[in-house]
Amino acid sequence: MSWQNVGKSLSRCHRLKCAVCGEGDAPLGCKRAACKKNWHYPCAMEPSTGLVVYEEESCVACPVCHEVLQARERKKNRIAAEKAAARNAKKVLAKPAAAVGKATGKAAGKTAGKTASSEALSWSEAVGSSSTKPRAKGAATSAGGKKSRSEPKAKGAALKPIPDSSVQWGVAFPSAPEEDEEEPEESEEEPPPPARELSPEELAAQARVAAQRQAIGNLFVRLRTDEIKVDTVAKELNASAETQLSAEELTTLLADMEQDNLVMARIGIVFQI
Protein backbone atom coordinates (compact mmCIF):
# COMPACT_ATOMS: atom_id res chain seq x y z
CA MET A 1 0.00 0.00 0.00
CA SER A 2 1.54 3.32 -1.13
CA TRP A 3 0.68 6.87 -0.05
CA GLN A 4 -1.32 7.49 -3.25
CA ASN A 5 -4.05 4.89 -2.52
CA VAL A 6 -4.02 4.84 1.27
CA GLY A 7 -7.52 6.35 1.46
CA LYS A 8 -9.06 3.76 -0.86
CA SER A 9 -7.33 0.90 0.93
CA LEU A 10 -8.59 2.06 4.33
CA SER A 11 -12.17 2.45 3.07
CA ARG A 12 -12.03 -1.00 1.49
CA CYS A 13 -10.67 -2.52 4.72
CA HIS A 14 -13.60 -0.92 6.58
CA ARG A 15 -16.02 -2.80 4.31
CA LEU A 16 -14.42 -6.19 5.00
CA LYS A 17 -16.54 -7.94 7.63
CA CYS A 18 -15.13 -10.52 10.01
CA ALA A 19 -16.60 -14.00 9.55
CA VAL A 20 -16.58 -14.56 13.35
CA CYS A 21 -17.70 -11.29 15.01
CA GLY A 22 -19.25 -9.58 11.96
CA GLU A 23 -17.48 -6.26 12.48
CA GLY A 24 -15.54 -4.34 9.81
CA ASP A 25 -11.82 -3.69 9.35
CA ALA A 26 -10.96 -7.40 9.03
CA PRO A 27 -7.52 -7.40 7.35
CA LEU A 28 -6.82 -11.14 7.30
CA GLY A 29 -8.16 -12.93 4.22
CA CYS A 30 -8.25 -16.55 3.10
CA LYS A 31 -5.29 -17.91 1.11
CA ARG A 32 -7.60 -19.10 -1.68
CA ALA A 33 -8.44 -16.10 -3.84
CA ALA A 34 -11.99 -17.27 -4.62
CA CYS A 35 -12.90 -17.34 -0.92
CA LYS A 36 -14.38 -14.03 0.29
CA LYS A 37 -14.04 -14.61 4.03
CA ASN A 38 -12.03 -12.29 6.27
CA TRP A 39 -11.07 -12.32 9.94
CA HIS A 40 -9.55 -10.19 12.63
CA TYR A 41 -6.29 -11.53 14.00
CA PRO A 42 -7.72 -12.36 17.48
CA CYS A 43 -10.81 -14.00 15.95
CA ALA A 44 -8.69 -16.07 13.57
CA MET A 45 -6.58 -17.46 16.42
CA GLU A 46 -9.60 -18.94 18.21
CA PRO A 47 -9.59 -22.77 18.09
CA SER A 48 -13.31 -22.92 17.31
CA THR A 49 -12.82 -21.36 13.86
CA GLY A 50 -10.75 -24.34 12.65
CA LEU A 51 -8.53 -22.19 10.42
CA VAL A 52 -5.30 -23.59 9.00
CA VAL A 53 -2.37 -21.22 9.63
CA TYR A 54 0.49 -21.02 7.11
CA GLU A 55 3.30 -19.60 9.24
CA GLU A 56 5.84 -19.36 6.41
CA GLU A 57 3.47 -17.35 4.18
CA SER A 58 1.79 -15.46 7.07
CA CYS A 59 -1.75 -16.29 5.94
CA VAL A 60 -4.67 -18.53 6.89
CA ALA A 61 -7.21 -20.71 5.08
CA CYS A 62 -10.60 -22.06 6.06
CA PRO A 63 -10.93 -25.90 6.19
CA VAL A 64 -12.78 -26.20 2.86
CA CYS A 65 -10.26 -24.01 1.00
CA HIS A 66 -7.40 -25.92 2.63
CA GLU A 67 -8.72 -29.18 1.11
CA VAL A 68 -9.08 -27.49 -2.30
CA LEU A 69 -5.48 -26.21 -2.19
CA GLN A 70 -4.17 -29.63 -1.18
CA ALA A 71 -6.05 -31.27 -4.08
CA ARG A 72 -4.52 -28.76 -6.52
CA GLU A 73 -1.04 -29.47 -5.18
CA ARG A 74 -1.53 -33.24 -5.52
CA LYS A 75 -2.72 -32.85 -9.11
CA LYS A 76 0.25 -30.62 -9.97
CA ASN A 77 2.74 -33.13 -8.53
CA ARG A 78 1.03 -36.04 -10.33
CA ILE A 79 1.23 -34.30 -13.73
CA ALA A 80 4.90 -33.42 -13.17
CA ALA A 81 5.70 -37.04 -12.24
CA GLU A 82 3.92 -38.36 -15.37
CA LYS A 83 5.88 -35.99 -17.62
CA ALA A 84 9.18 -37.00 -16.02
CA ALA A 85 8.37 -40.70 -16.46
CA ALA A 86 7.51 -40.14 -20.14
CA ARG A 87 10.82 -38.34 -20.75
CA ASN A 88 12.78 -41.12 -19.08
CA ALA A 89 10.99 -43.76 -21.15
CA LYS A 90 11.87 -41.93 -24.39
CA LYS A 91 15.54 -41.76 -23.37
CA VAL A 92 15.62 -45.49 -22.60
CA LEU A 93 14.10 -46.36 -26.00
CA ALA A 94 16.44 -43.99 -27.88
CA LYS A 95 19.67 -45.59 -26.61
CA PRO A 96 19.32 -49.04 -28.36
CA ALA A 97 18.23 -47.37 -31.62
CA ALA A 98 21.31 -45.13 -31.64
CA ALA A 99 23.62 -48.11 -31.01
CA VAL A 100 22.10 -50.09 -33.89
CA GLY A 101 22.41 -47.07 -36.23
CA LYS A 102 26.11 -46.69 -35.51
CA ALA A 103 26.80 -50.39 -36.17
CA THR A 104 24.95 -50.49 -39.50
CA GLY A 105 25.97 -47.04 -40.75
CA LYS A 106 29.42 -48.06 -42.04
CA ALA A 107 28.18 -51.14 -43.90
CA ALA A 108 25.37 -49.17 -45.51
CA GLY A 109 27.77 -46.41 -46.62
CA LYS A 110 30.06 -48.83 -48.47
CA THR A 111 27.30 -50.26 -50.67
CA ALA A 112 25.58 -46.93 -51.27
CA GLY A 113 28.20 -45.67 -53.76
CA LYS A 114 28.21 -48.89 -55.79
CA THR A 115 24.44 -49.03 -56.00
CA ALA A 116 24.16 -45.40 -57.12
CA SER A 117 26.77 -45.78 -59.86
CA SER A 118 25.21 -49.00 -61.24
CA GLU A 119 21.74 -47.41 -61.31
CA ALA A 120 23.07 -44.35 -63.16
CA LEU A 121 24.80 -46.52 -65.74
CA SER A 122 21.72 -48.64 -66.44
CA TRP A 123 19.55 -45.53 -66.73
CA SER A 124 21.92 -43.91 -69.23
CA GLU A 125 21.95 -47.07 -71.33
CA ALA A 126 18.15 -47.25 -71.36
CA VAL A 127 17.77 -43.63 -72.37
CA GLY A 128 20.48 -43.88 -75.01
CA SER A 129 21.64 -40.29 -74.73
CA SER A 130 24.25 -39.06 -77.20
CA SER A 131 26.68 -38.18 -74.44
CA THR A 132 27.30 -41.87 -73.55
CA LYS A 133 27.85 -43.08 -77.15
CA PRO A 134 31.13 -42.80 -79.08
CA ARG A 135 31.55 -40.13 -81.71
CA ALA A 136 30.81 -41.29 -85.27
CA LYS A 137 33.74 -42.02 -87.53
CA GLY A 138 34.69 -39.39 -90.04
CA ALA A 139 33.21 -36.53 -88.06
CA ALA A 140 34.16 -33.19 -89.56
CA THR A 141 36.35 -30.96 -87.46
CA SER A 142 37.44 -27.40 -87.98
CA ALA A 143 41.00 -26.24 -88.34
CA GLY A 144 41.34 -25.56 -84.65
CA GLY A 145 40.31 -29.13 -83.75
CA LYS A 146 36.78 -28.17 -82.65
CA LYS A 147 33.73 -30.09 -83.69
CA SER A 148 31.96 -28.52 -86.62
CA ARG A 149 28.25 -27.82 -86.84
CA SER A 150 27.82 -30.37 -89.64
CA GLU A 151 28.63 -33.32 -87.35
CA PRO A 152 26.03 -36.08 -87.75
CA LYS A 153 23.95 -36.93 -84.69
CA ALA A 154 23.47 -40.41 -83.26
CA LYS A 155 20.74 -42.21 -85.16
CA GLY A 156 19.11 -43.98 -82.20
CA ALA A 157 18.86 -40.92 -79.95
CA ALA A 158 15.69 -39.56 -81.53
CA LEU A 159 13.96 -42.92 -81.83
CA LYS A 160 14.13 -44.13 -78.23
CA PRO A 161 11.43 -42.64 -75.99
CA ILE A 162 12.39 -40.83 -72.79
CA PRO A 163 10.55 -42.27 -69.81
CA ASP A 164 8.29 -39.89 -67.90
CA SER A 165 9.59 -39.54 -64.33
CA SER A 166 6.31 -38.06 -63.12
CA VAL A 167 4.42 -41.33 -63.64
CA GLN A 168 4.45 -43.60 -60.61
CA TRP A 169 4.42 -47.25 -61.53
CA GLY A 170 2.98 -49.85 -59.20
CA VAL A 171 1.04 -53.08 -58.98
CA ALA A 172 -2.75 -52.75 -58.97
CA PHE A 173 -4.55 -55.09 -56.61
CA PRO A 174 -8.24 -55.84 -57.01
CA SER A 175 -10.30 -54.04 -54.42
CA ALA A 176 -12.23 -56.11 -51.96
CA PRO A 177 -15.97 -56.33 -52.64
CA GLU A 178 -17.97 -53.91 -50.59
CA GLU A 179 -19.94 -55.61 -47.92
CA ASP A 180 -23.51 -54.60 -47.50
CA GLU A 181 -23.89 -52.76 -44.27
CA GLU A 182 -26.52 -54.35 -42.16
CA GLU A 183 -28.94 -51.83 -40.83
CA PRO A 184 -29.46 -52.26 -37.12
CA GLU A 185 -32.86 -53.42 -36.23
CA GLU A 186 -34.85 -50.83 -34.43
CA SER A 187 -35.70 -52.19 -31.04
CA GLU A 188 -39.02 -51.14 -29.72
CA GLU A 189 -38.36 -49.60 -26.35
CA GLU A 190 -41.00 -50.15 -23.80
CA PRO A 191 -42.43 -46.94 -22.38
CA PRO A 192 -41.46 -46.22 -18.76
CA PRO A 193 -44.02 -47.27 -16.21
CA PRO A 194 -46.22 -44.43 -14.96
CA ALA A 195 -45.18 -42.77 -11.73
CA ARG A 196 -46.92 -44.06 -8.66
CA GLU A 197 -49.44 -41.65 -7.29
CA LEU A 198 -48.82 -40.73 -3.69
CA SER A 199 -51.55 -41.23 -1.21
CA PRO A 200 -52.95 -38.24 0.71
CA GLU A 201 -51.20 -39.49 3.87
CA GLU A 202 -47.80 -39.52 2.11
CA LEU A 203 -48.36 -36.06 0.63
CA ALA A 204 -49.29 -34.73 4.04
CA ALA A 205 -46.17 -36.33 5.57
CA GLN A 206 -43.91 -34.73 2.93
CA ALA A 207 -45.47 -31.32 3.49
CA ARG A 208 -45.06 -31.74 7.25
CA VAL A 209 -41.34 -32.63 6.93
CA ALA A 210 -40.74 -29.63 4.60
CA ALA A 211 -42.45 -27.30 7.08
CA GLN A 212 -40.38 -28.74 9.92
CA ARG A 213 -37.12 -28.23 8.01
CA GLN A 214 -38.08 -24.63 7.17
CA ALA A 215 -39.03 -23.86 10.77
CA ILE A 216 -35.80 -25.32 12.15
CA GLY A 217 -33.74 -23.46 9.53
CA ASN A 218 -35.38 -20.14 10.44
CA LEU A 219 -34.67 -20.70 14.14
CA PHE A 220 -31.01 -21.38 13.51
CA VAL A 221 -30.74 -18.31 11.28
CA ARG A 222 -32.05 -16.27 14.19
CA LEU A 223 -29.50 -17.98 16.40
CA ARG A 224 -26.69 -16.66 14.18
CA THR A 225 -28.06 -13.18 13.40
CA ASP A 226 -29.99 -12.12 16.54
CA GLU A 227 -27.55 -13.79 18.97
CA ILE A 228 -30.29 -15.59 20.88
CA LYS A 229 -29.35 -18.39 23.24
CA VAL A 230 -29.44 -22.07 22.38
CA ASP A 231 -31.95 -22.71 25.19
CA THR A 232 -34.36 -20.29 23.52
CA VAL A 233 -34.09 -22.24 20.27
CA ALA A 234 -34.82 -25.51 22.09
CA LYS A 235 -37.88 -24.03 23.82
CA GLU A 236 -39.28 -22.65 20.56
CA LEU A 237 -38.70 -26.01 18.85
CA ASN A 238 -40.70 -27.76 21.56
CA ALA A 239 -43.43 -25.08 21.63
CA SER A 240 -43.87 -24.62 17.86
CA ALA A 241 -46.89 -26.33 16.35
CA GLU A 242 -44.96 -27.09 13.14
CA THR A 243 -42.20 -28.92 14.99
CA GLN A 244 -44.11 -31.20 17.31
CA LEU A 245 -41.60 -34.01 17.02
CA SER A 246 -40.40 -36.70 19.31
CA ALA A 247 -36.80 -36.65 20.50
CA GLU A 248 -35.87 -39.43 18.06
CA GLU A 249 -37.51 -37.70 15.06
CA LEU A 250 -35.91 -34.37 15.94
CA THR A 251 -32.46 -35.98 16.24
CA THR A 252 -32.84 -37.72 12.86
CA LEU A 253 -33.99 -34.52 11.12
CA LEU A 254 -31.14 -32.46 12.59
CA ALA A 255 -28.62 -35.10 11.48
CA ASP A 256 -29.98 -35.00 7.90
CA MET A 257 -29.80 -31.20 7.80
CA GLU A 258 -26.25 -31.25 9.15
CA GLN A 259 -25.23 -33.67 6.36
CA ASP A 260 -26.79 -31.30 3.81
CA ASN A 261 -24.77 -28.45 5.31
CA LEU A 262 -21.50 -30.35 4.83
CA VAL A 263 -22.32 -30.95 1.17
CA MET A 264 -23.35 -27.34 0.54
CA ALA A 265 -20.32 -25.93 2.33
CA ARG A 266 -18.03 -27.60 -0.22
CA ILE A 267 -19.78 -25.86 -3.13
CA GLY A 268 -20.10 -22.48 -1.41
CA ILE A 269 -23.82 -22.39 -0.51
CA VAL A 270 -25.00 -20.74 2.72
CA PHE A 271 -25.66 -23.02 5.66
CA GLN A 272 -29.22 -23.99 6.52
CA ILE A 273 -28.54 -24.39 10.22
TALIN-V992894 format. One record per residue. PSI is psi as a letter, one per 20 degrees, with the letter a starting at -180 (none if undefined). D_CENTER is the distance of its C-alpha to the mean C-alpha in Angstrom with 1 decimal. Layout:
psi->[PSI	PSI]
d_center->[D_CENTER	D_CENTER]
//
This chain:
psi->[p	r	i	h	k	h	g	h	g	g	h	g	h	h	i	o	q	p	i	g	i	j	r	a	l	o	i	o	r	q	h	p	h	i	p	j	q	q	q	q	g	h	h	h	i	p	h	h	h	k	q	p	p	n	h	h	i	l	r	r	q	r	g	g	h	g	h	g	h	h	h	g	g	g	g	g	h	g	g	h	h	g	g	h	h	g	g	h	h	h	h	h	h	h	g	h	h	h	g	h	h	h	h	i	g	g	h	h	h	g	i	g	g	g	h	g	h	h	h	h	g	h	g	h	h	h	h	l	q	i	h	i	q	q	q	q	q	k	p	p	q	r	h	j	j	q	p	r	i	j	p	q	r	p	h	i	h	i	h	p	q	p	q	o	i	i	p	o	q	r	p	p	q	p	q	q	p	p	p	p	p	p	p	p	p	o	p	o	p	p	q	q	q	q	q	p	p	q	r	h	g	h	g	h	g	g	h	g	g	g	h	g	g	g	g	g	g	h	h	h	g	h	h	h	g	i	l	r	q	h	h	h	g	h	g	h	g	h	h	p	h	i	l	n	q	r	h	g	g	h	g	g	g	h	g	g	h	h	h	h	g	h	g	h	h	h	j	k	q	q	q	g	none]
d_center->[37.1	39.8	43.2	42.1	39.7	41.3	42.6	39.2	37.6	40.5	40.3	36.6	37.2	39.9	37.5	35.1	36.3	36.2	34.4	37.3	40.5	39.3	41.2	40.0	39.5	36.7	35.3	32.9	29.4	26.3	24.0	20.9	21.2	20.3	23.2	26.5	28.9	31.7	34.5	37.8	38.3	40.9	38.9	35.8	37.8	39.1	37.9	37.5	34.5	32.4	30.6	28.9	30.6	29.0	32.3	30.9	29.0	31.7	29.5	28.8	26.1	26.7	25.8	22.9	21.3	22.1	20.1	17.0	17.5	18.1	14.9	12.9	15.3	14.8	11.0	11.9	14.8	13.1	10.7	13.9	16.0	14.1	14.4	18.0	18.8	17.7	19.9	22.7	22.6	23.0	25.9	27.6	27.5	28.7	31.9	33.7	33.1	34.6	37.6	38.3	38.2	40.7	43.1	43.2	43.1	46.9	48.1	46.1	47.5	51.1	51.0	49.0	52.1	54.4	52.2	51.8	55.5	56.5	54.1	55.5	59.0	58.6	56.9	59.8	62.3	60.7	60.5	64.1	63.7	67.0	65.7	65.8	69.3	72.6	74.6	77.4	80.9	83.2	80.5	82.1	81.5	82.6	84.9	82.2	80.7	77.8	76.9	78.5	76.9	79.1	77.5	76.8	73.2	72.1	73.0	69.9	67.3	67.4	67.6	64.6	61.3	58.3	55.2	52.3	49.3	46.9	47.5	45.2	47.2	45.7	46.6	45.8	44.8	45.5	42.4	41.8	43.0	40.4	40.0	40.3	37.2	38.0	37.0	35.5	37.9	37.1	37.2	38.8	36.7	38.8	38.4	37.1	39.9	41.0	40.0	42.6	44.7	45.0	48.4	49.9	49.9	46.1	45.4	47.7	45.9	42.5	44.0	45.7	42.5	40.6	43.6	43.7	40.0	40.6	43.8	42.3	39.3	41.8	43.9	41.1	40.1	43.7	43.5	40.8	42.2	46.0	46.1	48.3	49.1	47.5	51.0	51.3	48.1	49.5	52.8	51.3	49.1	52.3	54.4	52.0	53.0	49.3	48.4	51.4	49.5	50.6	49.3	47.2	45.7	45.0	43.3	41.1	40.1	39.3	37.1	35.1	34.7	33.6	30.9	29.7	29.8	27.5	24.9	25.3	25.2	21.6	20.6	23.1	26.0	29.6	31.5	34.1	36.5]
//
